[in-house]
Amino acid sequence: MSKIIVSPSILSADFANLERDIKLVEDAGADWLHVDVMDGHFVPNITIGVPVVKSVKKIAQIPLDVHLMIENPKKYVEPFAAAGADILTFHYEAVEPENIVELIKYIKSFDIMAGMSIKPKTTVDVTFPFLSYLDMILIMTVEPGFGGQKFMPDCAEKIKPIRELNRDIIVQVDGGINAETGKICRDYGANSLVAGSYIYSSDNIPDAIASLRI
């Protein structure tokens, strides 16, 4: 399998020193920056919006991996694409299934990558009809909405059937990722890992990022 794409979540960065913390992970070898967008409705927390993404884009040297944990994601595709998102990932649970293919095509119409995420309680088979349309599937191994939660191993088992059906799609995992849980996910076939607290709380950020690829 190709190189593991490591996408540090800036949700765990120091927002008073966001430029510094973005540079820290870039210099340490991060591939993407994971930006968690929460609206207080789809998930209980509220985080980053379009203006912050626009500001981050001005300083980031690596792609912005924007995870929309929001209701009505289609409404916000154009603003986030214009702000500089390179990957936009919506939640399966936030869209009526009959509208998902249209949404994927709409995201791609802005010349960016389209991802779809599923929550821990959502069964993996719901993703199967859409794998040929998507650039990425994001498997949540914690309940979305808060950082620092414990990894749910049974959720990682969803990776394998997706990988068996599509060898080329990016399978990303987010939630409780560290060196140990990252290996579990890679062994199932994941090729992108999101980590926030594991990376940003590390005494050696380059080593923490490297440990997700070993």
C-alpha positions as CSV (number, residue, x, y, z in Angstrom):
1,M,0.0,0.0,0.0
2,S,1.1,3.6,-0.6
3,K,2.4,5.9,2.0
4,I,0.0,6.5,5.0
5,I,-1.5,10.0,4.8
6,V,-1.2,11.5,8.3
7,S,-3.7,14.3,8.9
8,P,-3.3,16.0,12.3
9,S,-6.5,17.5,13.7
10,I,-6.1,21.2,14.6
11,L,-8.9,20.7,17.0
12,S,-6.1,19.8,19.4
13,A,-3.9,22.7,18.5
14,D,-3.6,25.9,20.6
15,F,-6.0,28.3,18.9
16,A,-4.2,31.3,20.4
17,N,-1.1,30.0,18.5
18,L,-2.7,28.3,15.5
19,E,-0.1,29.4,13.0
20,R,2.7,28.2,15.2
21,D,0.9,24.8,15.7
22,I,0.2,24.4,12.0
23,K,3.9,25.0,11.2
24,L,4.8,22.5,13.9
25,V,3.0,19.6,12.2
26,E,4.0,20.7,8.7
27,D,7.6,20.7,9.6
28,A,7.2,17.4,11.4
29,G,6.0,15.7,8.2
30,A,2.2,15.9,8.2
31,D,0.6,15.3,4.9
32,W,-2.8,17.1,5.4
33,L,-4.4,19.3,8.1
34,H,-7.6,17.9,9.4
35,V,-10.2,20.7,10.1
36,D,-13.2,19.6,12.2
37,V,-16.3,21.7,11.5
38,M,-19.1,21.2,14.0
39,D,-22.3,23.1,14.1
40,G,-23.8,22.4,17.5
41,H,-26.7,20.5,15.9
42,F,-25.4,17.5,14.1
43,V,-22.9,17.1,16.9
44,P,-23.1,18.8,20.3
45,N,-20.0,21.0,20.0
46,I,-19.3,24.1,17.9
47,T,-15.9,24.6,16.4
48,I,-14.4,26.1,13.2
49,G,-16.3,27.9,10.5
50,V,-15.5,29.3,7.0
51,P,-13.5,32.4,8.2
52,V,-11.1,30.3,10.1
53,V,-10.6,27.9,7.2
54,K,-9.9,30.9,5.0
55,S,-7.3,32.2,7.4
56,V,-5.7,28.8,7.8
57,K,-5.4,28.4,4.0
58,K,-3.3,31.5,3.9
59,I,-0.6,30.0,6.1
60,A,-0.9,26.2,5.4
61,Q,1.5,24.6,3.0
62,I,-0.3,21.2,2.9
63,P,-3.9,20.3,1.9
64,L,-6.9,21.2,4.1
65,D,-8.9,18.1,5.0
66,V,-12.2,19.6,6.1
67,H,-14.6,17.3,7.9
68,L,-18.1,18.7,8.0
69,M,-19.9,17.4,11.1
70,I,-22.9,19.5,10.2
71,E,-26.5,19.4,9.1
72,N,-27.3,20.3,5.5
73,P,-23.7,20.0,4.3
74,K,-24.6,20.9,0.6
75,K,-25.4,24.5,1.7
76,Y,-21.8,24.9,2.9
77,V,-19.9,23.2,0.1
78,E,-19.3,26.3,-2.0
79,P,-18.3,28.6,1.0
80,F,-15.8,26.0,2.3
81,A,-14.5,25.3,-1.2
82,A,-14.0,29.0,-1.8
83,A,-12.3,29.3,1.6
84,G,-9.7,26.8,0.5
85,A,-10.8,23.3,1.4
86,D,-8.9,20.7,-0.6
87,I,-11.0,17.7,0.7
88,L,-14.6,18.1,1.9
89,T,-16.0,15.2,3.9
90,F,-19.7,15.1,4.7
91,H,-21.6,12.7,7.0
92,Y,-23.8,9.9,5.5
93,E,-26.2,10.5,8.4
94,A,-26.7,14.2,7.5
95,V,-27.9,13.5,3.9
96,E,-30.8,11.6,2.5
97,P,-29.4,8.6,0.7
98,E,-31.0,9.5,-2.6
99,N,-29.2,12.8,-2.6
100,I,-25.7,11.5,-1.8
101,V,-24.4,10.9,-5.4
102,E,-25.6,14.4,-6.3
103,L,-23.8,15.9,-3.3
104,I,-20.5,14.0,-4.2
105,K,-20.7,15.3,-7.8
106,Y,-21.4,18.8,-6.5
107,I,-18.3,18.8,-4.2
108,K,-16.2,17.5,-7.1
109,S,-17.5,20.3,-9.3
110,F,-15.2,22.7,-7.3
111,D,-12.2,20.6,-8.3
112,I,-11.7,19.2,-4.8
113,M,-11.8,15.7,-3.3
114,A,-15.1,14.3,-1.9
115,G,-15.2,12.2,1.2
116,M,-18.1,10.6,3.2
117,S,-17.9,9.7,6.9
118,I,-19.9,7.3,9.0
119,K,-20.5,7.4,12.7
120,P,-19.7,4.4,15.0
121,K,-23.3,3.1,15.0
122,T,-23.8,3.3,11.2
123,T,-23.2,0.0,9.5
124,V,-20.5,-0.2,6.9
125,D,-22.8,-1.6,4.1
126,V,-24.4,1.8,3.7
127,T,-21.2,3.0,2.1
128,F,-21.0,0.4,-0.6
129,P,-23.2,2.0,-3.3
130,F,-21.1,5.2,-3.1
131,L,-17.6,3.9,-3.1
132,S,-17.1,4.3,-6.9
133,Y,-18.1,8.0,-6.7
134,L,-16.0,9.0,-3.6
135,D,-12.3,9.8,-3.2
136,M,-12.3,9.0,0.5
137,I,-14.3,7.2,3.2
138,L,-13.8,8.4,6.8
139,I,-14.5,5.8,9.5
140,M,-15.2,7.4,12.9
141,T,-13.8,5.2,15.7
142,V,-15.3,7.6,18.3
143,E,-18.6,9.5,18.5
144,P,-18.0,12.7,16.6
145,G,-18.1,16.0,18.5
146,F,-15.2,15.9,21.0
147,G,-11.5,15.2,20.9
148,G,-9.6,12.8,23.2
149,Q,-12.1,9.9,23.2
150,K,-11.2,6.3,23.5
151,F,-10.8,4.2,20.3
152,M,-13.6,1.8,19.5
153,P,-11.9,-1.3,18.0
154,D,-15.1,-2.8,16.5
155,C,-15.5,0.3,14.3
156,A,-12.1,-0.3,12.8
157,E,-13.4,-3.6,11.4
158,K,-15.4,-1.6,8.9
159,I,-12.2,-0.8,7.1
160,K,-11.6,-4.3,5.6
161,P,-14.8,-4.7,3.5
162,I,-14.4,-1.2,2.1
163,R,-10.8,-1.9,1.1
164,E,-11.8,-5.3,-0.4
165,L,-14.5,-3.6,-2.6
166,N,-12.3,-0.6,-3.6
167,R,-8.5,-0.9,-3.7
168,D,-8.0,2.7,-4.7
169,I,-10.2,4.7,-2.4
170,I,-8.6,6.5,0.6
171,V,-9.8,4.9,3.8
172,Q,-9.3,7.4,6.6
173,V,-9.8,6.7,10.3
174,D,-10.5,9.3,13.0
175,G,-10.9,8.8,16.7
176,G,-8.5,7.7,19.4
177,I,-5.7,7.2,17.0
178,N,-2.2,6.6,18.3
179,A,0.7,4.3,17.4
180,E,-1.1,1.2,18.6
181,T,-4.6,1.9,17.3
182,G,-3.1,3.3,14.1
183,K,-1.4,-0.1,13.4
184,I,-4.8,-1.8,13.9
185,C,-6.3,0.4,11.3
186,R,-3.4,0.1,8.8
187,D,-3.6,-3.7,9.2
188,Y,-7.3,-3.6,8.1
189,G,-6.4,-1.5,5.1
190,A,-6.6,2.2,6.2
191,N,-4.2,4.5,4.4
192,S,-5.0,7.8,6.1
193,L,-5.0,8.5,9.9
194,V,-6.4,11.5,11.7
195,A,-4.8,12.2,15.1
196,G,-5.2,15.3,17.3
197,S,-4.3,14.9,21.0
198,Y,-1.8,12.1,20.3
199,I,0.2,14.4,18.0
200,Y,-0.2,17.7,19.8
201,S,0.4,16.4,23.3
202,S,3.6,14.6,22.2
203,D,7.0,15.7,23.4
204,N,8.3,14.8,19.9
205,I,5.8,15.6,17.2
206,P,7.9,14.3,14.3
207,D,8.2,10.9,16.1
208,A,4.5,10.8,16.8
209,I,3.7,11.4,13.2
210,A,6.2,8.8,12.0
211,S,4.8,6.3,14.5
212,L,1.5,6.4,12.6
213,R,3.2,5.1,9.4
214,I,5.3,2.2,10.9
